[in-house]
Amino acid sequence: MTTPHPPAGSPQNDPAPANGIGTPTTGAGSGRSGYLYRKVALHLADHPDQILKVGEITRAIGAPSSGAVFEALKKMAAAGHATHHRDPHHRFQITQDGIDVAGALPPAAPRTRSHGSAGGRQSRPAPVPRPNGTLYHPRRLGRGWDVEELRRLRAQQVPVLLYGPPGTGKTAMVEAAFPDLLTVAGTGDTVVDDFLGSYNPVPGGGYEFVHGPLVTAMREGRVLLVDDATLIPPRVLAVLYPAMDGRGTVTIPAHGNETVQAVDGFYIVAGHNPGVHGAVLTEALASRFTVHLHVTTDWDLARQLGVPKQVVAAAIDLNADLAAGKTVWAPQLRELLGFVKVRDQLGMSAALANLAGIAPEDARDDVTAALSRHTGTPITALALGKR
């Protein structure tokens, strides 16, 4: 199963500037897309004698997505403000017309949002929208914030493997970091064709080959998330390895042994849930990822988003029991945010009963006991009452 997301900078997300290079036309998201467009144009204007790769420009301007930069560059080329070279990498050089127009642009100063941190501490960045419209709240990672650090790791081609229980925000973090994301949702039934592509029937008879998300990500310089990677049979995952090592290529046997070469910006990130039945982290897979990042639920964030402190305390206890092997399930941020939605619609008692009811049957007694202990309310799984 694959879930494509449009690359940042695609027509539906990145309105074309009204004059080809300056202020974008009005519309949702136009301010951010115009800001990126200006940064790209001004960087090329500062290096008029150079023919630059997409990845070089992306790193130089600190952009989060080479896919978005590539789209901006293609618009510049279409307007006659840049020359597009293919040899075989996509490279661009500004034209004299582009220099003239860029000279009239305002500086592309970074856009920031202050959150009033005290004592000189770095302020928390604004929530980042995901493709489904929900907001992701960045968390600390290393010397910065997770979304920013993932983008830096991509720029340096340092692959990341995210691991932790389902519902802690692994996929949400990757979606927020990379607007040009493509996803393969791993299962035990995932096959090589789910990565490379396959022949599909066409109207009127016959078949055509449709390339898969791995090939698309390699050709367009996009990010591929392999979700629940450790549920995928190891022999299938092996299709990723030549794309991740120094070769940066894959071969498609089903399509005449077609060879695909990765372009700048291509990046693979994977996620896995160690506690899920059937998950196997092989040495071959683990060794392909330089960074292994443990993702857990942010309890402070849960409280800030409206989860009652008693419910958070019960969840913390249950997670401690889960780590000690005393129970088989504990609620994570996904379930706690669901709790808030149910409470707002059906009330507190129903939300507590529903949280107990969504627990696996062999963990339900543990969950109801923890919730009852912290809330002082007898709890049973949500069910319909009498008429």
Stockholm file with secondary structure:
# STOCKHOLM 1.0

chainA/1-387         MTTPHPPAGSPQNDPAPANGIGTPTTGAGSGRSGYLYRKVALHLADHPDQILKVGEITRAIGAPSSGAVFEALKKMAAAGHATHHRDPHHRFQITQDGIDVAGALPPAAPRTRSHGSAGGRQSRPAPVPRPNGTLYHPRRLGRGWDVEELRRLRAQQVPVLLYGPPGTGKTAMVEAAFPDLLTVAGTGDTVVDDFLGSYNPVPGGGYEFVHGPLVTAMREGRVLLVDDATLIPPRVLAVLYPAMDGRGTVTIPAHGNETVQAVDGFYIVAGHNPGVHGAVLTEALASRFTVHLHVTTDWDLARQLGVPKQVVAAAIDLNADLAAGKTVWAPQLRELLGFVKVRDQLGMSAALANLAGIAPEDARDDVTAALSRHTGTPITALALGKR
#=GR chainA/1-387 SS CEEECCCTTSTTTSCCBTTSSSSBCSSTTHHHHHHHHHHHHHHHHHCTTCCEEHHHHHHHHTCSCHHHHHHHHHHHHHTTSEEEEESSSEEEEECHHHHHHHTTSCCCCCCCCCCCCSTTCCCCCCCEECTTSCEECCCEETTEEHHHHHHHHHHTTCCEEEECCTTSSHHHHHHHHCTTEEEEECCTTCCTHHHHEEEEECTTSCEEEEECHHHHHHHHTCEEEEETGGGSCHHHHGGGHHHHSTTCEEEEGGGTTEEEECCTTCEEEEEECTTSTTCCCCHHHHTTCSEEEECCCCHHHHHHTTCCHHHHHHHHHHHHHHHTTSCSCCCCHHHHHHHHHHHHHHCHHHHHHHHHHTSCGGGHHHHHHHHHHHHCCCCCCCCCCCC
#=GC SS_cons         CEEECCCTTSTTTSCCBTTSSSSBCSSTTHHHHHHHHHHHHHHHHHCTTCCEEHHHHHHHHTCSCHHHHHHHHHHHHHTTSEEEEESSSEEEEECHHHHHHHTTSCCCCCCCCCCCCSTTCCCCCCCEECTTSCEECCCEETTEEHHHHHHHHHHTTCCEEEECCTTSSHHHHHHHHCTTEEEEECCTTCCTHHHHEEEEECTTSCEEEEECHHHHHHHHTCEEEEETGGGSCHHHHGGGHHHHSTTCEEEEGGGTTEEEECCTTCEEEEEECTTSTTCCCCHHHHTTCSEEEECCCCHHHHHHTTCCHHHHHHHHHHHHHHHTTSCSCCCCHHHHHHHHHHHHHHCHHHHHHHHHHTSCGGGHHHHHHHHHHHHCCCCCCCCCCCC
//
